Amino acid sequence: MNDDPRQQRLRQLGHDVKTQLLVVSLGLEALQGLRDDPEEFAQVCQEIRRDGVEPMKELIDAILKTAHAAPGTLPE
């Protein structure tokens, strides 16, 4: 296995993105049953954004920074 810290970090970030995608997917499935309850629908949308989309944005930013770091290094 490659001991390059950058590659290890990218693997971990990839796993973390999959986890966040699961959060978003489950939230979207929950929305299907809430079409007739606008307040609950809005609440779940807010939770999807807060617990799934926003963390994923941060992960993608971290992936880009890590991918652009010199081999063998991690970004600050």
C-alpha positions as CSV (number, residue, x, y, z in Angstrom):
1,M,0.0,0.0,0.0
2,N,1.2,3.5,-0.8
3,D,2.3,5.4,2.3
4,D,2.0,8.8,0.6
5,P,0.0,11.0,3.1
6,R,-1.7,12.8,0.3
7,Q,-3.0,9.6,-1.2
8,Q,-4.2,8.4,2.2
9,R,-6.0,11.6,2.7
10,L,-7.7,11.4,-0.7
11,R,-8.9,7.9,0.1
12,Q,-10.4,9.1,3.4
13,L,-12.0,12.1,1.8
14,G,-13.5,9.8,-0.9
15,H,-15.0,7.6,1.8
16,D,-16.4,10.7,3.6
17,V,-18.0,11.9,0.3
18,K,-19.8,8.6,-0.1
19,T,-21.1,9.0,3.5
20,Q,-22.4,12.5,2.8
21,L,-24.0,11.2,-0.4
22,L,-25.9,8.7,1.6
23,V,-27.2,11.4,4.0
24,V,-28.5,13.4,1.0
25,S,-30.0,10.3,-0.7
26,L,-31.8,9.2,2.5
27,G,-33.0,12.8,3.0
28,L,-34.4,12.9,-0.6
29,E,-36.2,9.6,0.0
30,A,-37.7,11.1,3.2
31,L,-39.0,14.1,1.2
32,Q,-41.1,11.8,-1.0
33,G,-43.4,11.1,1.8
34,L,-43.7,14.7,2.9
35,R,-45.2,16.3,-0.1
36,D,-48.5,17.1,1.7
37,D,-46.8,18.6,4.7
38,P,-45.0,21.9,3.6
39,E,-43.6,22.6,7.1
40,E,-42.1,19.2,7.5
41,F,-40.9,19.2,3.9
42,A,-39.1,22.5,4.5
43,Q,-37.5,21.2,7.7
44,V,-36.2,18.1,6.0
45,C,-34.8,20.2,3.1
46,Q,-33.0,22.4,5.7
47,E,-31.6,19.2,7.4
48,I,-30.4,17.8,4.0
49,R,-28.6,21.1,3.3
50,R,-27.1,21.4,6.8
51,D,-26.2,17.7,7.3
52,G,-25.4,16.6,3.8
53,V,-24.8,19.3,1.2
54,E,-22.8,21.8,3.3
55,P,-20.4,19.1,4.7
56,M,-20.0,17.8,1.2
57,K,-19.0,21.2,-0.1
58,E,-16.3,21.3,2.6
59,L,-15.1,17.8,1.6
60,I,-14.9,18.7,-2.1
61,D,-12.9,21.8,-1.2
62,A,-10.5,19.6,0.9
63,I,-10.3,17.1,-2.0
64,L,-9.3,19.8,-4.4
65,K,-6.7,21.3,-2.0
66,T,-5.3,17.8,-1.4
67,A,-5.2,16.9,-5.0
68,H,-3.2,20.1,-5.8
69,A,-0.7,19.6,-3.0
70,A,2.7,18.4,-3.9
71,P,3.1,14.6,-3.8
72,G,4.0,13.4,-0.3
73,T,2.5,16.5,1.4
74,L,-0.8,17.6,2.8
75,P,-2.3,21.1,2.4
76,E,-2.3,23.4,5.4
